[in-house]
Amino acid sequence: MRILVTGGAGFIGSEFVRRTLLDSHPSDEVMVLDKLTYAGNLANLEPVEGLARFRFVQGDIADRDTVQAALHGTDAVVNFAAETHVDRSILDPDAFVKNDVLGTWILAETARASGVGRFLHVSTDEVYGAVPTGASLETDRLDPTSPYSAAKAGGELLVLAAYKTYGLPAIVVRGANAYGPYQYPEKLIPLHITNAIDDQSLPMYGDGQQRRQWTHVSDFASAVDAVLRRGTLGEIYNIGNPEPEALLPVNMEISRRILSVLGKPESLIEYVVDRPAHDRRYRVNLDKLGALGWQPEWRFADGLDATVQWYVDHPHWWRPIKSGEHHRAYYARNYADRSSFAR
Ligand code: DAU
């Protein structure tokens, strides 16, 4: 199979590429199309760089000509390309509409015209909105709250419309929070690990009691692979971690664990003004994914400790990012006005 992986230099996309080429499908060919925005990083693809079965093209999914050229001879498309960070979507929503709605549409439309056999679009569990109890089913109504999740909802609805209207052979996955090696240090886990290593404060939004369904990036990528190969066209599949909720701690407990593994004081945790429209809890039902024979390999408790160790061992990967002008400007913009307050 020849697969076009868009956004393949990002966190989950590059894990999917490394796994496909090096582990699970040694005769597949992969072409990565990635715009290399701030979060795309060629260093994530170093392990596959020299392989004859791998090619990289820099480009935008919203650029029809680039997409058309990249699609030549492609059997399947997996679309990871997206703006993904909720806080950035609050500061700069236009970029999310452009990439996650219009870019997704142009990619889907061009893929249909070129006759690909399968088009897997990676969406998010945030399209369901917060779920106070229970777990979201793929049939539940969508209720996105942030510009990010609303843009992702728009993108996936367009992909499904292309399936229904034009016969695009599409499948959608809705993923829970991923964590693990190579995650850009703006998300909760890598931000708090790298801040803690440097004895900087760990900004905690609101009361820190929000809960996510933390899924190791390698399990996320194996779930995408299972859906790509065994999923039914026109269907939606949730992706997440099936561990009981008691084993998936709230934000505050995660940050405490990070500090304890690193031997740092809890006084580094700093309560800051909450994210607007902050969803308190997500959890998805995984029966449909399980029916494809997918099983995760990581328990969160082990995965978190291993991730802390990965960032300790790979400062050459994240230090240039955190000391770079782009990250520093974002950090100042997002956190400077969130003056801390005592609880
Ligand atoms: O649910 C899937 C989604 O998970 C993905 O679709 C998104 O691309 C991804 O960014 C992620 O969204 P979240 O908003 O849940 O992830 P984030 O790491 O930004 O935040 C996780 C939790 O930690 C959330 O409750 C907000 C909180 N938080 C986050 C940051 C960055 C803090 O308390 N302090 C922080 O500095």
Boltz pocket constraint, residues with backbone or C-beta under 6 A from the ligand:
constraints:
  - pocket:
      binder: B
      contacts: [[A, 83], [A, 84], [A, 85], [A, 86], [A, 87], [A, 123], [A, 124], [A, 125], [A, 126], [A, 175], [A, 176], [A, 177], [A, 178], [A, 186], [A, 187], [A, 188], [A, 189], [A, 191], [A, 203], [A, 204], [A, 205], [A, 206], [A, 208], [A, 210], [A, 211], [A, 212], [A, 251], [A, 275], [A, 279], [A, 282]]
      max_distance: 6.0
